[in-house]
Amino acid sequence: MDSLPVTPPGPSLQDLLDREQRPVPPALREQSYAGAGAGSVSRERYFSYDWHRLEVERLWRRVWQMACREEEVREPGDHVVYDIVDDSLIVVRAPDGAIRAYHNSCLHRGTTLRLEGGKVGGFRCPFHGWTWDLDGTLVNVPGEWDFPHVERSEFCLPEAQVATWGGFVFVNLDPNCEPFESYLEHLPEQFAAWPLERRTKAVHVCKTLACNWKVAMEAFIEAYHSVATHPQILPYTGDANTQYDTWPGARHVNRMITPFAVASPFVADQTTEQDIVEAMMTLGGGSGEVEVPDGLTAREFMAQNMRAIFGGMSGIDMSDRTDCEMLDAIEYYLFPNLAPWAGIMQGVIYRFRPNGDDPDSCLMDVMLLRPFSPDGPPPEPVAVHRLGLDESWDDAPELGGLIPIFQQDTSNVPRVQHGLKSSGARSVTFGVYQESRHRHYHQTLDAYLARR
């Protein structure tokens, strides 16, 4: 991977770790910004059905991917159905406490066993009644006398690989897949100060979009689009000051940090510290009638407010937390399709995947994770709120202030998908720095698709 001669702006990883005086791991000390060969990729990879099927065989059936949260499968029988193109898995808590992922298909005639999640005592095929226990054992075959060739011990439900991190359940369809620990690379170390397993799913919206999954994801892993797509956030968002990070040897993980409570360089010369605070307060539903004390920047003032608000809500002392942790959009990426946010206030999770066998549509999941008190049981996770292609983010009021942002972002993606099919779009061109995360993930994608 080529090293790009860029000095990153904004807070560094060391700034985030200094508060606990933890040393930065040697592998992270030298940061580089990687490009995927030339700064362009073919447009066909976003709409070609042949390319899509190549991704099915060499990507989706070989990578670790987040299927659900652990709190969704808390008790034996609790299960979630996870679909990815042609494949379907039942992710379930077994009686022994383990989380298992069974292929969602009856071993008699192939009927899908479960269409949705819930809680069951076993898995009974609706067609002929063949039934499996929660541990995957075949327990009932109606008219078993007619199946002398079926040995129950050999007809257990086939399983996919399962692993957990940060309260997430990951699955892998490849029995010879890379170990999960090496696949995660340094992501667990990066999140050590913000343990996602201490949060629970409070909001989950899944929206169907009229674009390829890569088009949707690419709209959410850079801040370069803010000046045109989100002009209302420029008074308090340092969009062009965003720091983009890739690391030597890291194939699956990258990051960006977008500073808040600072004005965008595009409007900084006409924005005061008072303007910044008023814009942020209005966004949060306040009146905006607050005055920045003398001697404080808007960023310092807002960070102090966030420490007081969040500390009061959680009962945790926030005095040693950095301004970056309290304010900024610290978005990580785990290949191929998961974007978890770090920091204290955010708790935003994005996931992107194909919508069935259609390269021209996708599913975008948005989850909001909330902390819960360690003194009591965690709250029950919310059900998934599904929005169809013709439904609006406005139909999911639980997303609050994020709704206008999502409306703006996803208004672009159908136009991208349509425009990519025009013969005038010869390829897709990425910037050297502000779209370095796109270069990085396409390089990894190409490596997966080149495997046999």
N, C-alpha and C positions, 0 to 999 in steps of 0.2 A: 504494500500500500504506500502511495506517495505521501510524503510529509509536506504539508502546506505551511509556508512561512507566515503564520498569523499569530499575533499576540492577542490572546483572548481578553476581552473586556470583562468587567463585572467581578463578582466574588469567585474565588477559586475553591477547589475542594478543600484545601488546607484551611481556608477561612471557616468553612462549615465544621471542620473537625477540631479546630483549636480549642473550643470551649471545654472539651474533655481531655485535651492534650494528648490525643491519640496520634501516633505517628502515621503519616500517609504511607500505605504499602509501597514498596519499591516499584512495583509494576505500574503504579499510578503517578509516580513523580514526574515522569516525562510524558507530557501529553502531545499527541499529534492529531492532525485533522486529515482524514483519509478520503481519497477520491476513488471512485469505482472506474478506473481506467480513464477514458475520456469523460468529459462532463455531460454525456448524453446517453440516452438509452432509446431503443426502438419504441415507437408508439404502439406497435402491435401487441406488446406484452400486456397492455391494458384492456384489450378487447378481443384478441384472437382466441377462438375456442380451443385450438390446438395448444396454444400456450397455457391456457387455463387447465387443460387435462394434464399437461406436463407438471404443473404445480400440484395437482391432486396427487399424482403418483410419487413425485420426488420431493415435495415439500410437505403437504398436509399429512401424508401418511408416514412421515419420518421425523417430524419435529415435535418438541414438547410444546404444548399449548394449554392455556388456562381454560378449564372447563367450568369451574364454579368456585364458590367460597366454602370453606370448611363448615361454617355455621349453617349452611344450607343442608348439610348431611350430618347433623349433630348426633342423632339417635339411630339405632338399628332400624332399617327400613326406610329412613329418609333418603330420597334419591332425586337426582336431576338428570334429565335427558340432554345430552350434548351432541348436536349434529354438526358435521363438517362435510359438506358436499354429499357424497354418496354414503358416508359412514355415519353411524349413530351409536352412541355409547350410553349405557345406564351407569351413572356414577352413584354409588350407594354405600352407606355405612353398614358393614356386615355385623353379625352378632358378636364376633370377636373384637370389635372396635376398629378393625382395619377399614380403610376406604378402598373399594374395588371399582373397577370400570369394566363392565361386561358388554360385549357386543350385543346390540339391541336387535337380536334376530333369533327366532325360534329355530332350533336345530332339526325340526321335523320338515316343515315346508317353507321356512324363511320368513314367516310373518313377523312384522315389527311387534315387539312385546309391549313397549310402553310408548305412548305418544306425548306424555308430559310427566313432569316430576310429581312428587307427593310423598306419601308414606304408605308402604305395603308390607305384608308379611311374607311375600314371595312374588314370583313373576309367572303369571298364568297366561298362556297364549289364548287370545280371544277366538281363534279359529277352531282348534280341536281340543284345547284344554290341557296341553302338556304344561307342566308346572315345575319351576325351579325354586329351590330355597334361596335365602339371601346370601348363602355362601357359595352359590352357583351350582349346587348339586341338583340333579334331576330327581324329583320326588314323586311324580305322578305321570303315568302314561295311560290315558283311557284306552281300553281294549288292548292292554299290553300283550295279551296272548298272540296278537298278530305281528308283533315286532320281536321275534326271538333273536334277531341279529343285533338288537340294541342292548348294550351293556350300560346300565345307569352310570357306573363309575367312569365310563369313557364318554359320556354325553353331558359333562359339565359345561356350563356356559364359557366360551372362550373369553379371555381377559386381555385388556390393553395394559400397558405400563402405567403406574400411578406414582406421583410424588407430590409433596407439599412444600410450600414456602410462603411466608408472609400471610398465612391464613387462606391462601389460594390452593386449589387442587388442580394439578397439571396432569395431563394424560399424553401418552404417546402410543401410536398404533403399531410402531415398529418393534418387534421383539428383540432386535439387535441394535437398538438405538444407543446413542451416546448417553453415558451416565448423566443424570439430572444435575449432579453437583458441578460437573465441569461445564455443562451447558449454561448454567446460570452465571458462570465466570465470577466477576467480583460484585455482582448485584447485591447479594446479602450483606456484604461489608459496607456497601454504599448506604444501605437502609438501616444500619445498626442503630442510628440515633432516632429513627422514626419507624418503630416496629408496626407493620400493617396487621400483624396477627392480633394486636390489641385494639383493633377496630372491628366494627361490624357493618354489614351492608344496610344502609338506611334508605338508599334510593337506587333503583335499577330500571333504566329505560333502554329498550332495544328498538332502534329505528331502522326500517328498510330504506335504503338509498338507491337512486338510479345511477349507479356508477360502479366501477370495479373496486374491489376492496383496497387496492393500492392507491387509487385516486383519493378515496376518502381518508385513508391513513395519512397520506402525504400532506393533506390540508391541515393536519393537527400536529405536525412535528417540526414546524418552523414558524417564526414570528414575522418573517419577511412580508407576509400578505397583510399585516395589520394596517398599514398606511392606506391601502385601498379598500380593504374589506371591513375593517373595524375602526373607522375614523373617530368614533365616539370615545375610544379608550386611550387615544394618544395623549391627552393631558396628564395621565397618571401611569403610562406604560412605556418603559424604555425599550421599545420594540427593536430598534436598530442597535441597541446595546446588548442584545441577547448573546450569551455565551453558548457556543456549541462545542460539545466534547465527544471525541472518540479516543480510544486508547490502543496503544500497540498490542497486538495479539488478541484483542477483544473482538470477536466476530458477531456476538449476539446483543451487545449492550452499547448504547450511547445515551447522550443526555443533552438537554438544553436548560438554561436558567435565564428567564426573562424577568428583569427587575421591575417591581411595582413601586408606586409612590415616588416616581421620578417622571419627568416629562419626556416624551419622545423627542429625539433630536430634530424631528420634522417640525415640532411646534415649541421647542424649548425657549426660543427667543421671545415668544409672546405669552409665556405661561409662568405665573408666579408660584411661590410655594403655597400661598393661600389657595390659588386656583386648583392646584394638585389635590389638596386635602378636600376641598369642596366637591370636586368631581368624584373622588373616591367615596365620600360619605353619601352622596346622592345615589351612586351605584348600589351601595349597601342598603338602600331604603331609608336613609336618614334625610334630614332636612338640608344638610350641607351647611347649617349655620353654626360653625365652629371656627375659632380663631387660632392660628398657629402661634404659639408663644415665641417671643423674641429669643433669638439665639438657637432655635431649633429649625432644622430642615423639615420639610413635609415628610420625608422618609423616616427621620428619627421620631417625629411626633406620632405617625401612624403605627410604627413598630411598638412604641410605648403603649398605645391604645390597644393593640392586638394582644400584647402580653397581659394587660389588665383584664381584657374581656375573656380571653381563652383561659387564663389562670383562674378567673372566678368561676367559669363554667366547669372546669375540670378539677379544681382544687389542687392543681400542680403549680409549683413555683416556676415561672417562666423567665425569671430575671437573667439567667445565664444563656438564654437562647439568642442566636444572632438575628439581626434585622432580616437577613436573607431567609432564614427559616420561618420567620413570622409573616413575611410579606410576599415573597417571590414565587413565581411559577417554576418549580423545579421538576421538570418532566423527564423521566427516564423512559427508555424503550428497550423491550426484550423481544428479540426476533422470534417469530415473524410479525406479530400483530398486537402486542400488549404494550400499553403506555401507562405505567403507574406514576402518579405525582408524589413527590416527597415533600417534607416540611411539616409544619405544625397545623396550619389551618386548612389545607387543601383537601386531601383525601379523595381526589378525583382519579378515576380509573377509566381508560378507554380500551376497547377491544374491537377489532375489525376482522371480518371473515366473509367468504363468499356466501351469497344467498342461494343455497342449493347448487345446481349445475349451471348457473347463469353467470358468465363473466361480466355482464353489463349491470349487475345489481349486487348489493352487499348488505350485510347487517352491521350496524354500529351500536355497540353496547356502551352506555355511560353508567358507571356506578359511583355513588358517593358513599365513602366509608366514614363512620363516626366513631370516636372513642367511646368506650364504656367503662364504668367504674369497676375496678378489680374486686371491690367488696361484695358485689352481687353477681347474679348470673347475667350473661350477655343477653340483650334483647333479641327477639326473634327477627330473622332477616325478612325483608319485604319481598313480595312477589315481583316478578318481572312485569313491567308495564310495556306492552308491545305497541309500537306505532307503525302502521302500514305506510305504504309508499305515498298515499294521498293524504295522510294525516300530518299535522304540524307539531313541532316541538311545543307550541302553545298548549297542546292537549296534554302535556305533562307538566303541570304547574309545580310539581315537587322539585323541579330543577331550578326554580327561583331565578336569580339574576343571570344564570348561564343561558337562559332561553334565547335572548337576542343574539348572543354570540353564536350559538349553534345554528340559528336561523340564517345568519349571514354566511357562516362557513358552508353549510350544506346547500345554500342557494347556488354556490359556485360549481359544485361537483358534477351535476348533470350536464352543465355547459362544457366542463372539461371533457367528460366522457364522449359527448357528441362531437366536440371539436377535434378530439384525437383521431376520429375516423375520417376527417377531411384529408384529401390528398395533399392539401397545402401544409399539413403538419408532418414534416418529414421525420422528426424525432422529438424527444423531450430533452430539454437542456437544463442542467442544474448549475446554480451558482457555486463558486469555489468554497465559500465559507458558510453563508447563511443557509445553504442547502446541502451542507456536508453530511448531515444525517441521512439524507436521501441517497447520496453517493455510497455511503457506508452500507446501508441495508441492501441496496441493489447489488453491491459487490458480493455480499453474503448470499443473497438470493441466487445470483449466477452460479456461485460455488455449489449450492445444493442442486440446482437443476442440471449441472454438468455431471453429477454422480450417476452411476449406473446401478 
